[in-house]
């Protein structure tokens, strides 16, 4: 509607001007160089308009001729850009669909059309990983790491390749370099923390944890828990040489995580050695209320060296009253009672557990029968039941069972991975490495086996599951590459685990980069 109004207004202005000139005729005389030209005002106006139009046309032609080389270059550049964009888009689609041949073809075309572009390097790395050419992928990632705009992406790719090759030294150098950037990505920050923990560098891990907290990578509760774990690990490392420093570190860990059993047990033990029995008792009692554990009960019983077995029993009974009905309370009282030869007290503590005994409960019953009555038959019966009983909680992380608490998982390197739980409860959740190993060991076609004899409904299993399953090697990924949508977070898939770690061929190059 507005355009129609503007058009009508313009027509009205032109008509008004024509009518104004028609109502006011006049003559125009031009004398120049002895020439005299006489004409009307309307003719002069028309001639002036014609000259202006011709001038505009000539100027446009001249400008087009002058600009023709630049226009041609722009056209060719735009056409090349369109071809490059088409090659990149089709190549990325081929990578996402798993077509290695098409991805390699479009990557070569993109490298010919737009060499050195970030997206071209990305496509080259992705296509190399899809084809299994790790050497070409590493060369591309190195080229990206040397550029300012793609440095972090290149370092991430090199980090993933180093982890696949089980080259921990190279992986740590790469992660440290990426973490030095002002906008350090989360993967680098977490990787540096994990690798420092794996190397036992607890001081460096604490420093990295502080930086991660300031960067907003953790919430407050996670930060406090992980700091307590690192302080506990540092205290355990310092215990043989600096017991005073270890005591300070353990107390700091207890303040951050009162329910962390290793920290509370270590702090209680060191405080007891220093003669601070009241503070040691408070620390262990607070941890026991949150997380009853046999290590806490044992530490509490032996707080004061030289106490008799009866004194230890009284102390453990006082601790058990804080968590009545808990299985750890009953076991702690029973063991202390056996040491004190108070068999009635031990049996009273164990009687509520006789219906469904675990391995530890059955072993305590066996010791009770042997010490109280000297009945070796009953003791052997309880020992047999212990072999068939349900397993007790243990320090378990990622399917790995340890006799003692560890700050990091030996399977995945995850910090604060160990939990006091039944090992079999983790099957199907975090025991991925063990499951892969079992699948790899299984034959492709199961042999035909004779039908076994019918077992009783409650027959025990023929074999006991292993106490300490070994970490399984990295499994071969069924997919050659991750979806491209996640390429910035993980430039490629997990390849096949090498039987022997390759030489550190990237260390010299990385040291040069760090300089």
TIFIVO-451839 format. One record per residue (C-alpha): residue in one letter; x, y, z. Coordinates in Angstrom, 3 decimals, decimal comma. Layout:
// residues N
residu east north up
A X Y Z
...
// end
This chain:
// residues 515
residu east north up
X 0,000 0,000 0,000
X 2,813 2,422 0,821
X 4,480 1,755 -2,522
X 1,257 2,558 -4,372
X 0,937 5,840 -2,520
X 4,550 6,771 -3,296
X 4,048 5,932 -6,983
X 0,914 8,101 -7,206
X 2,674 10,978 -5,487
X 5,575 10,753 -7,976
X 3,160 10,780 -10,953
X 1,413 13,800 -9,513
X 4,722 15,690 -9,088
X 5,750 14,958 -12,705
X 2,348 16,020 -14,051
X 2,459 19,201 -12,016
X 5,909 20,074 -13,382
X 4,867 19,437 -16,985
X 1,773 21,594 -16,557
X 3,833 24,361 -14,956
X 6,268 24,431 -17,896
X 3,381 24,368 -20,397
X 1,719 27,365 -18,738
X 4,991 29,347 -18,815
X 6,516 29,099 -22,279
X 9,664 31,027 -22,984
X 12,691 31,297 -25,277
X 16,287 30,510 -24,545
X 19,147 32,130 -26,514
X 22,656 30,749 -26,402
X 25,468 32,780 -28,015
X 28,884 31,122 -28,026
X 31,868 31,454 -30,397
X 29,872 33,469 -32,905
X 27,076 30,959 -32,835
X 23,542 31,834 -31,757
X 21,087 29,173 -30,730
X 17,473 29,975 -29,950
X 15,079 27,387 -28,566
X 12,287 26,955 -26,050
X 12,679 26,088 -22,402
X 11,012 22,679 -22,889
X 13,421 21,697 -25,642
X 16,366 22,782 -23,518
X 15,124 20,714 -20,607
X 14,727 17,657 -22,823
X 18,210 18,129 -24,297
X 19,735 18,450 -20,826
X 18,013 15,242 -19,724
X 19,245 13,385 -22,796
X 22,821 14,531 -22,222
X 22,642 13,442 -18,587
X 21,327 10,027 -19,595
X 24,090 9,546 -22,159
X 26,697 10,599 -19,597
X 25,375 8,063 -17,111
X 25,453 5,282 -19,701
X 28,998 6,121 -20,787
X 30,205 6,293 -17,171
X 28,625 2,931 -16,401
X 30,318 1,332 -19,412
X 33,672 2,839 -18,521
X 33,377 1,757 -14,896
X 32,414 -1,793 -15,947
X 35,443 -2,014 -18,215
X 37,776 -0,765 -15,506
X 36,315 -3,113 -12,868
X 36,029 -6,154 -15,104
X 39,281 -7,830 -13,890
X 38,266 -7,513 -10,233
X 34,715 -8,612 -11,006
X 36,010 -11,678 -12,816
X 38,304 -12,536 -9,921
X 35,426 -12,167 -7,447
X 33,215 -14,397 -9,577
X 35,868 -17,075 -9,853
X 36,589 -16,847 -6,140
X 32,904 -17,194 -5,275
X 32,554 -20,150 -7,610
X 35,612 -21,798 -6,010
X 34,198 -21,081 -2,564
X 30,917 -22,709 -3,545
X 32,772 -25,758 -4,817
X 34,886 -25,888 -1,641
X 31,812 -25,548 0,558
X 30,105 -28,334 -1,384
X 33,173 -30,578 -1,038
X 33,410 -29,891 2,710
X 29,711 -30,475 3,338
X 29,657 -33,687 1,320
X 32,875 -34,866 2,970
X 31,525 -34,269 6,472
X 28,338 -36,093 5,543
X 30,448 -38,996 4,257
X 32,390 -39,053 7,540
X 29,175 -39,097 9,527
X 27,790 -41,927 7,406
X 31,016 -43,971 7,638
X 31,909 -43,873 3,925
X 35,715 -43,779 4,099
X 36,278 -43,729 0,324
X 33,930 -40,802 -0,290
X 35,323 -38,949 2,731
X 38,886 -39,315 1,410
X 37,795 -38,143 -2,063
X 36,066 -35,014 -0,805
X 38,911 -34,317 1,638
X 41,409 -34,322 -1,248
X 39,139 -32,071 -3,291
X 38,719 -29,650 -0,380
X 42,495 -29,612 0,174
X 43,002 -28,737 -3,498
X 40,355 -26,012 -3,519
X 40,853 -24,502 -0,041
X 44,205 -25,647 1,367
X 45,000 -24,672 4,939
X 41,441 -23,805 5,933
X 40,389 -25,016 9,396
X 37,435 -26,980 8,061
X 39,653 -28,568 5,435
X 42,072 -29,736 8,124
X 39,170 -31,037 10,184
X 37,837 -33,052 7,240
X 41,312 -34,401 6,489
X 41,777 -35,568 10,084
X 38,321 -37,118 10,258
X 38,715 -38,941 6,952
X 42,159 -40,247 7,998
X 40,756 -41,580 11,262
X 37,829 -43,135 9,427
X 40,240 -44,928 7,111
X 42,434 -46,044 10,032
X 45,416 -43,966 8,878
X 46,612 -42,768 12,295
X 49,880 -41,387 10,913
X 48,008 -39,051 8,532
X 45,659 -38,032 11,337
X 48,616 -37,168 13,587
X 50,222 -35,090 10,818
X 46,999 -33,157 10,375
X 46,586 -32,595 14,102
X 50,179 -31,349 14,322
X 49,489 -28,868 11,535
X 46,408 -27,684 13,399
X 48,341 -27,404 16,685
X 50,808 -25,016 15,053
X 48,024 -22,584 14,076
X 46,573 -20,110 16,533
X 42,936 -20,602 15,509
X 43,019 -24,424 15,577
X 45,638 -25,033 18,266
X 43,302 -26,461 20,902
X 41,567 -28,709 18,396
X 44,900 -30,059 17,173
X 46,125 -30,649 20,719
X 42,918 -32,471 21,552
X 43,355 -34,742 18,557
X 46,972 -35,474 19,480
X 45,894 -36,145 23,065
X 43,305 -38,689 21,929
X 45,836 -40,399 19,671
X 48,387 -40,537 22,501
X 45,838 -42,078 24,846
X 44,992 -44,684 22,231
X 48,656 -45,512 21,858
X 49,010 -45,772 25,672
X 51,659 -43,049 25,564
X 51,054 -41,449 28,953
X 54,068 -39,117 28,795
X 52,982 -37,589 25,490
X 49,374 -37,359 26,616
X 50,390 -35,454 29,744
X 52,584 -33,015 27,810
X 49,751 -32,303 25,382
X 47,179 -31,831 28,135
X 49,514 -29,535 30,093
X 50,084 -27,415 26,980
X 46,341 -27,136 26,288
X 45,640 -26,278 29,931
X 48,061 -23,314 29,763
X 45,725 -21,444 27,421
X 43,717 -18,617 28,947
X 40,501 -20,319 27,821
X 41,566 -23,852 28,695
X 38,919 -26,389 27,616
X 37,337 -28,689 30,155
X 38,875 -31,821 28,624
X 42,390 -30,445 29,159
X 41,703 -29,394 32,745
X 40,237 -32,765 33,677
X 42,957 -34,657 31,795
X 45,747 -32,797 33,596
X 44,120 -33,550 36,952
X 43,680 -37,217 36,046
X 47,221 -37,652 34,702
X 48,811 -35,929 37,699
X 46,873 -38,231 39,999
X 47,967 -41,269 37,980
X 51,581 -40,137 38,334
X 51,219 -39,666 42,100
X 51,796 -35,897 41,835
X 49,336 -35,014 44,592
X 50,659 -31,465 45,062
X 50,269 -30,739 41,349
X 46,847 -32,377 41,357
X 45,705 -30,124 44,217
X 46,944 -27,050 42,331
X 45,082 -28,157 39,202
X 41,950 -28,845 41,236
X 42,031 -25,278 42,581
X 42,305 -23,887 39,046
X 39,451 -26,092 37,862
X 37,309 -24,839 40,718
X 38,040 -21,210 39,857
X 37,135 -21,986 36,232
X 33,734 -23,259 37,357
X 34,273 -26,882 36,292
X 33,078 -28,296 39,649
X 30,301 -27,537 42,041
X 31,225 -26,901 45,659
X 30,354 -30,382 46,932
X 32,388 -32,140 44,219
X 35,325 -29,811 44,792
X 35,351 -30,449 48,540
X 35,100 -34,207 48,093
X 37,906 -34,389 45,515
X 40,115 -32,085 47,551
X 39,578 -34,319 50,592
X 40,552 -37,368 48,529
X 43,720 -35,675 47,266
X 44,658 -34,518 50,768
X 44,172 -38,075 52,020
X 46,367 -39,447 49,245
X 49,025 -36,884 50,058
X 48,802 -37,751 53,767
X 49,177 -41,475 53,059
X 52,241 -40,752 50,933
X 53,772 -38,578 53,675
X 52,940 -40,935 56,572
X 56,186 -42,990 56,515
X 58,470 -39,931 56,597
X 56,470 -37,016 58,033
X 53,814 -38,188 60,444
X 53,141 -34,684 61,762
X 52,499 -33,325 58,278
X 50,410 -36,372 57,433
X 48,281 -35,737 60,541
X 47,620 -32,127 59,485
X 46,670 -33,207 55,962
X 44,383 -35,980 57,221
X 42,584 -33,596 59,571
X 42,096 -31,125 56,709
X 40,579 -33,939 54,638
X 38,251 -34,917 57,487
X 37,010 -31,344 57,797
X 36,108 -31,344 54,096
X 34,596 -34,867 54,037
X 33,832 -36,205 57,526
X 32,551 -39,486 56,097
X 35,701 -40,302 54,106
X 36,789 -43,503 55,839
X 40,505 -43,543 54,858
X 40,974 -39,953 56,006
X 39,190 -40,502 59,319
X 41,036 -43,746 60,035
X 44,416 -42,203 59,250
X 43,681 -39,075 61,280
X 42,468 -41,156 64,231
X 45,516 -43,398 64,131
X 47,979 -40,490 63,954
X 46,142 -38,510 66,634
X 46,194 -41,544 68,892
X 49,952 -41,878 68,413
X 50,312 -38,195 69,349
X 48,323 -38,725 72,557
X 45,309 -36,662 71,416
X 42,846 -39,423 72,235
X 39,772 -37,233 72,687
X 40,115 -35,563 69,296
X 40,904 -38,919 67,677
X 37,742 -40,418 69,171
X 35,624 -37,502 67,913
X 36,991 -37,894 64,395
X 36,314 -41,637 64,235
X 32,906 -41,372 65,882
X 31,821 -38,716 63,387
X 32,937 -40,851 60,442
X 31,338 -43,972 61,960
X 27,966 -42,238 62,232
X 28,108 -41,404 58,518
X 29,760 -44,567 57,202
X 30,344 -47,548 59,533
X 33,446 -49,390 58,383
X 35,634 -52,141 59,882
X 38,784 -50,032 59,523
X 37,209 -47,340 61,687
X 36,250 -49,915 64,335
X 39,749 -51,390 64,380
X 41,351 -47,956 64,668
X 38,939 -46,963 67,433
X 39,665 -50,139 69,369
X 43,435 -49,553 69,280
X 43,453 -45,798 69,912
X 45,342 -46,214 73,161
X 48,316 -48,599 72,930
X 48,620 -51,049 75,801
X 44,899 -51,388 76,506
X 43,679 -54,828 77,458
X 41,323 -56,789 75,243
X 38,470 -56,108 77,663
X 39,109 -52,344 77,482
X 39,051 -52,556 73,695
X 35,757 -54,451 73,850
X 34,183 -51,757 76,018
X 35,353 -49,048 73,646
X 34,001 -50,904 70,584
X 30,677 -51,527 72,324
X 30,364 -47,795 72,975
X 31,068 -47,116 69,293
X 28,562 -49,774 68,151
X 25,800 -48,194 70,224
X 25,941 -45,174 67,931
X 24,686 -47,325 65,022
X 22,553 -50,078 66,568
X 21,468 -52,851 64,225
X 24,178 -52,217 61,651
X 26,090 -55,275 60,486
X 29,459 -53,567 60,962
X 28,563 -52,769 64,563
X 27,771 -56,419 65,247
X 30,938 -57,657 63,563
X 33,123 -55,128 65,389
X 31,682 -56,161 68,770
X 32,000 -59,858 67,944
X 35,656 -59,597 66,969
X 36,541 -57,527 70,016
X 34,644 -59,982 72,207
X 36,558 -62,941 70,745
X 39,840 -61,185 71,507
X 38,611 -60,690 75,097
X 37,330 -64,296 75,284
X 33,813 -63,006 75,971
X 32,093 -65,692 73,931
X 28,589 -64,949 75,166
X 28,906 -61,328 74,057
X 30,234 -62,401 70,663
X 27,413 -64,896 70,142
X 24,794 -62,352 71,184
X 26,167 -59,897 68,627
X 26,265 -62,498 65,841
X 22,911 -64,216 66,463
X 20,861 -61,626 64,473
X 23,138 -62,290 61,475
X 22,962 -66,069 61,407
X 19,989 -66,213 59,006
X 21,893 -64,808 56,010
X 25,608 -64,785 56,834
X 28,172 -63,251 54,540
X 31,719 -64,537 54,183
X 33,078 -62,430 57,045
X 30,193 -63,402 59,346
X 30,726 -67,094 58,610
X 34,456 -66,780 59,325
X 33,771 -65,086 62,655
X 31,312 -67,875 63,538
X 33,979 -70,427 62,658
X 36,472 -68,741 64,959
X 33,865 -68,521 67,699
X 33,126 -72,260 67,523
X 36,810 -73,101 67,569
X 37,709 -70,833 70,484
X 34,646 -71,432 72,641
X 34,128 -75,179 72,278
X 37,160 -76,379 70,346
X 34,699 -77,929 67,895
X 36,704 -78,302 64,720
X 33,769 -79,925 62,917
X 31,504 -76,938 63,504
X 34,366 -74,630 62,578
X 34,915 -76,480 59,284
X 31,176 -76,322 58,618
X 31,220 -72,549 58,989
X 34,333 -72,359 56,814
X 32,471 -74,261 54,112
X 29,529 -71,899 54,432
X 31,949 -68,995 54,095
X 33,060 -70,315 50,715
X 29,461 -70,332 49,516
X 28,188 -67,213 51,270
X 27,507 -63,846 49,725
X 30,527 -61,645 49,364
X 31,068 -58,799 51,785
X 31,519 -55,180 50,753
X 34,996 -54,300 49,580
X 36,819 -51,364 48,058
X 35,621 -51,595 44,464
X 36,101 -49,310 41,472
X 35,146 -50,028 37,858
X 34,955 -53,769 38,554
X 38,361 -53,826 40,276
X 38,484 -55,076 43,890
X 41,264 -53,841 46,144
X 42,306 -54,895 49,636
X 42,807 -51,234 50,546
X 41,436 -47,880 49,480
X 43,124 -46,125 46,572
X 42,603 -42,496 45,530
X 42,253 -43,296 41,813
X 40,901 -46,232 39,849
X 43,649 -48,436 38,335
X 41,277 -49,236 35,466
X 40,122 -45,802 34,279
X 42,266 -43,396 36,323
X 39,116 -41,779 37,732
X 39,607 -39,846 40,957
X 37,585 -40,955 43,994
X 36,336 -44,046 42,183
X 36,561 -46,580 45,026
X 33,425 -47,263 47,024
X 32,769 -49,673 49,876
X 30,236 -51,941 48,204
X 29,644 -55,510 47,147
X 31,762 -56,156 44,036
X 29,025 -58,040 42,202
X 26,669 -55,049 42,394
X 28,809 -53,227 39,839
X 28,373 -55,861 37,142
X 26,544 -54,302 34,215
X 27,214 -50,720 35,328
X 30,841 -49,662 35,604
X 32,547 -52,971 34,847
X 32,706 -52,317 31,129
X 36,347 -53,330 30,747
X 35,758 -56,712 32,368
X 32,675 -57,334 30,252
X 34,591 -56,591 27,065
X 37,378 -58,928 28,124
X 34,904 -61,730 28,765
X 33,313 -61,225 25,377
X 36,693 -61,226 23,718
X 37,659 -64,472 25,425
X 34,407 -66,232 24,520
X 34,429 -68,387 21,376
X 32,447 -67,268 18,375
X 30,260 -70,393 18,452
X 29,664 -72,153 21,752
X 30,513 -75,854 21,560
X 27,823 -78,343 22,252
X 28,069 -79,484 25,882
X 26,345 -82,433 27,553
X 23,391 -81,579 29,721
X 24,488 -81,192 33,339
X 22,870 -83,071 36,132
X 20,002 -81,280 37,774
X 21,131 -79,175 40,712
X 19,163 -78,599 43,895
X 17,227 -75,315 43,985
X 19,710 -73,733 46,372
X 22,873 -75,345 45,108
X 25,893 -73,075 45,355
X 27,753 -72,022 42,223
X 30,470 -74,384 41,075
X 33,172 -71,764 41,169
X 33,688 -68,559 43,090
X 34,068 -65,371 41,046
X 37,628 -64,034 41,082
X 38,498 -61,735 43,936
X 40,574 -59,329 41,910
X 39,676 -59,187 38,226
X 42,466 -57,794 36,162
X 41,792 -54,641 34,115
X 40,874 -55,578 30,596
X 42,614 -54,051 27,583
X 40,872 -51,423 25,586
X 38,274 -52,960 23,325
X 38,210 -52,470 19,590
X 35,467 -50,070 18,687
X 32,870 -51,373 16,280
X 32,531 -47,879 14,855
X 35,442 -46,350 13,045
X 34,627 -42,825 14,098
X 32,273 -40,971 16,384
X 29,416 -38,912 14,943
X 30,799 -35,708 13,527
X 28,566 -33,667 15,801
X 30,984 -34,488 18,654
X 34,154 -33,941 16,667
X 35,346 -30,893 18,668
X 35,082 -32,900 21,926
X 36,651 -36,112 20,650
X 38,275 -35,968 17,216
X 38,078 -39,701 16,656
X 37,131 -43,188 17,831
X 38,940 -45,523 20,116
X 41,242 -47,615 17,993
X 42,575 -51,056 18,699
X 44,751 -51,290 21,792
X 48,398 -51,789 20,934
X 50,053 -54,859 22,330
X 53,147 -52,800 23,146
X 53,225 -49,010 23,640
X 54,727 -47,271 20,609
X 57,869 -45,157 21,028
X 57,433 -41,562 22,135
X 57,981 -40,159 18,680
X 55,979 -37,035 19,493
X 57,918 -35,986 22,593
X 60,629 -34,084 20,711
X 58,047 -32,319 18,574
X 55,985 -31,422 21,655
X 58,988 -30,110 23,539
X 59,763 -27,886 20,568
X 56,174 -26,669 20,562
X 56,262 -25,933 24,288
X 59,410 -23,820 23,825
// end
